[in-house]
């Protein structure tokens, strides 16, 4: 396999229609593939809210050797509101993750052939390995127990390599933004509840309102041991192997990467990825799988430590649900997804008496 390219050519492209066979040929060339593309077929893939993905299938002249038959290219969202949200730093984070950090982790992610972001952070291009025939999880439908356990083990491979690593704070593009977190949540909680007041249960309204009032306590009381966290580690951002093939699970969409306690990803995954009855059934086993996977990677945590971080991390669900729904362009599927996330995470928080942690 060719190594990932870090060259700043070919040029950054913001519009999928501007990708030409010559541009793709240049891409393959800088990655060490000696072949010629005769024609290209493209199709939209995924359900991204802040960016847009297209799959490009290649027809080659002659024998392509080991060149990929297709790639997935990620572009800025065509929606102006979503694009502005991405330009606030999310696009830059994802490009830097793939080009600077991914190789030093053991979590399964697509290979990156090219990644670049403009100086104003508003335009970027990411060319990624096509993970098909793996299939994207469905946030609204929910996950099977097997998918949850696979995702938990893969999550440990993100957290363990940089667990408690103080040098993460030296990465300027990664460390920015956390200090304003309480302000952001405080600004959107009333907007969120008002927008969805006819769809939210009373329990969810209570949880979201209390979180908004106590988000400062949540941030202050977080574990002092930090690591890399995905931030939006949920089904729509996970690719699962199918009967046709593909890796068991891979994680995509790294626009919310940050430095925080690992329990945020763990609480978010379990709380948002299945209906409450399903989550209650697999919750204990999932936490033990995570603890065991972390231990195998050299991070020894007790069951009580994992549980405490998990309970604290459950508020990642309300936070991302509120910030995400307000920041990006509103769609019918997006609203359905955010409501599923809101109700599931609220039920999780009430089940675990997690409001006591931040009161």
C-alpha positions in Angstrom: 0.0 0.0 0.0 1.2 3.5 -0.8 2.0 5.8 2.1 -0.4 8.7 2.9 0.5 11.8 1.0 1.2 15.1 2.8 1.8 17.2 -0.3 -0.2 20.3 -0.8 -0.8 19.4 -4.5 -3.2 18.7 -6.1 -5.1 21.8 -5.2 -7.8 22.1 -2.6 -11.3 21.6 -4.1 -14.5 22.7 -2.5 -17.1 21.6 -5.1 -17.4 17.9 -6.0 -18.2 18.8 -9.6 -14.7 20.4 -10.0 -12.9 17.0 -9.4 -11.5 15.9 -12.7 -9.8 12.7 -13.9 -6.6 14.7 -14.2 -6.9 15.9 -10.5 -7.5 12.3 -9.4 -4.6 11.1 -11.5 -2.3 13.7 -9.8 -3.6 12.4 -6.4 -2.8 8.8 -7.2 0.6 9.9 -8.6 1.7 11.7 -5.4 0.7 8.6 -3.5 3.0 6.4 -5.6 0.5 4.8 -8.0 1.6 4.6 -11.6 -1.7 4.4 -13.6 -4.0 6.5 -15.8 -7.7 7.2 -15.1 -9.9 7.0 -18.2 -13.2 8.1 -16.6 -14.8 8.6 -13.2 -18.2 8.0 -11.8 -19.3 9.9 -8.6 -22.2 9.5 -6.2 -23.1 11.1 -2.9 -22.6 9.0 0.2 -23.2 9.3 3.9 -25.5 11.5 6.0 -23.1 14.3 7.2 -24.5 17.5 8.6 -21.4 19.7 8.5 -19.6 18.3 5.4 -20.4 16.5 2.2 -19.0 13.2 1.0 -18.8 11.8 -2.5 -17.6 8.4 -3.7 -15.5 8.4 -6.9 -15.2 5.2 -8.8 -12.3 4.9 -11.4 -12.1 3.3 -14.8 -8.4 2.9 -15.6 -6.5 2.6 -18.9 -4.7 -0.7 -18.7 -3.7 -2.6 -15.6 -4.2 -0.4 -12.5 -1.9 -2.5 -10.3 -2.7 -2.0 -6.7 -4.3 1.4 -7.2 -7.6 1.8 -5.3 -10.7 1.3 -7.5 -12.5 4.1 -5.7 -12.1 6.8 -3.0 -14.4 8.9 -0.8 -13.7 12.6 -0.9 -15.0 14.9 1.8 -15.8 18.6 1.0 -17.3 21.6 2.9 -21.1 21.4 3.2 -23.1 23.2 0.5 -25.3 24.6 3.3 -24.1 28.0 4.2 -24.9 27.7 7.9 -23.2 24.2 8.2 -20.2 25.5 6.3 -19.8 28.4 8.6 -19.9 26.1 11.6 -17.2 23.9 10.0 -15.0 26.9 9.3 -14.9 27.7 13.0 -12.4 25.0 13.4 -14.0 21.6 12.7 -12.7 21.3 9.1 -9.2 22.1 10.3 -9.3 19.6 13.1 -10.4 16.7 10.8 -7.7 17.4 8.3 -5.0 17.7 11.0 -6.2 14.5 12.6 -5.8 12.4 9.5 -2.5 14.0 8.4 -0.8 14.3 11.9 -2.3 12.1 14.5 -4.1 9.0 13.0 -0.9 7.1 12.2 0.1 7.2 15.9 -3.1 5.6 17.1 -4.4 2.0 16.9 -8.1 2.9 16.3 -9.4 1.7 12.9 -9.9 4.7 10.6 -9.8 5.0 6.8 -6.4 5.6 5.2 -5.9 9.2 4.1 -4.5 9.8 0.6 -4.7 13.6 0.8 -5.8 16.3 3.2 -5.5 20.0 3.1 -7.4 23.0 4.5 -7.3 26.7 3.3 -5.7 29.4 5.4 -9.1 30.8 6.3 -10.2 27.3 7.4 -13.4 27.5 5.3 -12.4 25.2 2.5 -10.8 21.8 2.7 -10.4 18.5 0.8 -10.0 15.1 2.3 -9.4 12.0 0.2 -10.0 8.9 2.1 -10.0 5.1 1.6 -13.4 3.8 0.5 -14.5 1.5 3.3 -17.2 -0.2 1.2 -18.6 -2.8 1.5 -18.7 -1.7 5.2 -21.9 0.0 6.0 -22.6 3.2 7.9 -24.5 2.7 11.2 -28.0 4.3 11.5 -28.3 6.7 14.4 -32.1 6.7 14.3 -32.5 2.9 13.9 -30.0 2.1 16.6 -27.2 -0.4 17.1 -27.2 -4.1 17.8 -25.4 -5.4 21.0 -22.6 -6.8 18.8 -22.1 -3.4 17.1 -21.9 -1.6 20.5 -19.3 -4.0 21.8 -17.2 -3.7 18.6 -17.4 0.1 18.8 -16.4 0.1 22.5 -13.3 -2.0 21.8 -12.3 0.3 18.9 -12.8 3.3 21.2 -10.2 2.0 23.6 -7.7 2.0 20.7 -8.3 5.8 20.4 -8.1 6.5 24.2 -5.2 4.3 25.3 -2.3 5.5 23.1 -2.5 9.1 24.4 -4.0 8.5 27.9 -2.8 11.1 30.3 -0.4 12.5 27.7 0.5 16.1 28.7 2.0 16.8 25.3 -1.5 16.9 23.8 -1.8 20.4 25.2 1.1 21.5 23.0 -1.0 20.9 19.9 -2.4 24.4 19.3 -5.2 23.5 16.8 -6.4 20.7 19.1 -6.4 22.5 22.5 -8.5 25.5 21.4 -12.2 25.9 22.2 -12.7 24.0 25.4 -12.5 27.1 27.6 -15.6 28.5 25.9 -17.6 25.3 26.2 -19.8 26.5 29.1 -20.6 29.7 27.3 -21.6 27.9 24.1 -23.9 25.5 26.0 -25.5 28.3 27.9 -26.2 30.2 24.7 -28.1 27.4 23.0 -30.0 25.5 25.7 -33.0 27.8 25.6 -32.9 27.9 21.8 -32.9 24.1 21.6 -35.7 23.5 24.1 -37.8 26.2 22.4 -37.2 24.8 18.9 -38.2 21.3 19.8 -40.6 21.9 22.7 -43.4 20.0 20.9 -41.2 16.9 20.4 -39.3 16.7 23.7 -40.6 14.8 26.7 -40.8 16.5 30.0 -37.9 14.3 31.2 -35.7 15.4 28.4 -36.6 19.1 28.9 -35.6 18.8 32.6 -32.3 17.1 31.8 -31.3 19.6 29.2 -32.3 22.6 31.3 -30.4 21.4 34.4 -27.4 20.6 32.3 -27.4 24.1 30.8 -27.6 25.6 34.3 -24.8 23.4 35.6 -22.5 22.9 32.6 -19.7 24.8 34.5 -19.7 22.2 37.2 -19.6 19.4 34.6 -16.4 20.9 33.1 -14.8 21.6 36.4 -15.5 18.1 37.9 -14.2 16.2 34.9 -11.4 13.7 35.5 -7.9 15.3 35.5 -6.6 12.5 33.3 -7.3 13.5 29.7 -6.8 11.8 26.3 -7.9 12.2 22.7 -11.7 12.0 22.4 -13.6 11.8 19.2 -16.5 13.9 20.6 -19.2 12.6 18.2 -18.5 8.8 18.5 -21.9 7.5 17.4 -23.5 5.3 14.8 -23.6 7.7 11.9 -19.9 8.1 12.3 -19.1 4.4 12.5 -18.7 2.0 9.6 -19.4 -1.7 10.2 -18.4 -4.7 8.2 -21.1 -6.5 6.3 -21.7 -9.9 4.9 -19.9 -8.7 1.8 -16.8 -7.8 3.7 -15.1 -4.8 5.3 -13.3 -4.2 8.7 -15.5 -5.0 11.8 -15.7 -1.3 12.6 -14.0 1.9 11.6 -14.5 5.5 12.9 -15.0 8.5 10.6 -15.9 12.2 10.9 -13.2 13.6 13.2 -14.4 17.2 13.2 -15.1 17.3 17.0 -11.8 15.9 18.1 -10.6 17.3 21.5 -8.7 16.7 24.7 -11.0 15.5 27.4 -11.8 12.6 29.7 -12.4 9.3 27.8 -15.7 8.9 29.6 -17.3 11.5 27.2 -17.0 9.2 24.2 -18.0 6.2 26.3 -21.1 7.8 27.7 -22.1 9.3 24.4 -21.7 6.1 22.5 -23.8 4.0 24.9 -26.4 6.7 25.6 -27.1 7.7 22.0 -26.7 4.5 20.0 -29.6 2.3 21.1 -33.1 2.6 22.7 -32.9 2.7 26.5 -34.1 -0.9 27.0 -31.3 -2.1 24.7 -28.8 0.1 26.4 -29.7 -1.2 29.8 -29.3 -4.7 28.6 -25.7 -4.3 27.2 -24.5 -1.4 29.4 -22.5 -3.5 32.0 -20.9 -5.8 29.4 -19.9 -2.8 27.3 -18.2 -1.1 30.2 -16.3 -4.2 31.1 -15.3 -4.7 27.4 -13.9 -1.1 27.5 -12.0 -1.7 30.7 -10.5 -5.0 29.4 -9.5 -3.4 26.1 -7.9 -0.5 27.8 -6.0 -2.9 30.1 -4.8 -4.9 27.1 -3.3 -1.6 25.7 -1.5 -0.8 28.9 -4.0 1.4 30.7 -5.2 -0.2 33.9 -8.5 1.1 35.3 -10.8 -0.3 37.9 -14.4 -1.0 37.2 -15.4 1.8 39.5 -13.1 4.3 37.7 -14.6 3.3 34.3 -18.1 3.6 35.7 -17.5 7.0 37.3 -16.0 8.4 34.0 -18.9 6.9 32.1 -21.6 8.5 34.3 -19.8 11.9 34.1 -19.4 11.5 30.4 -23.2 11.0 29.7 -23.6 14.8 29.4 -21.7 14.7 26.1 -25.0 13.6 24.7 -27.0 16.7 25.6 -24.1 18.9 24.7 -23.5 17.6 21.2 -27.2 17.3 20.5 -27.8 20.9 21.4 -24.7 22.4 19.8 -25.0 20.3 16.7 -28.7 20.9 16.0 -28.4 24.7 16.4 -25.1 25.0 14.4 -26.0 23.1 11.2 -28.7 23.6 8.7 -32.0 22.1 9.7 -33.3 19.0 7.9 -36.1 16.5 8.5 -33.6 13.6 9.1 -31.4 15.8 11.2 -34.4 16.7 13.4 -35.4 13.1 13.8 -31.8 12.1 14.6 -31.4 14.9 17.2 -34.7 13.9 18.9 -33.6 10.3 19.1 -30.3 11.4 20.6 -32.0 13.8 23.1 -34.5 11.2 24.4 -32.0 8.4 24.7 -29.3 10.5 26.4 -31.9 12.0 28.8 -33.1 8.5 29.7 -29.5 7.4 30.3 -28.8 10.4 32.6 -32.0 9.8 34.6 -31.3 6.1 34.9 -27.8 6.7 36.3 -28.8 9.7 38.5 -26.1 11.6 36.7 -27.7 15.0 37.5 -26.3 14.5 41.0 -22.8 14.6 39.6 -23.2 18.2 38.3 -25.6 19.7 40.8 
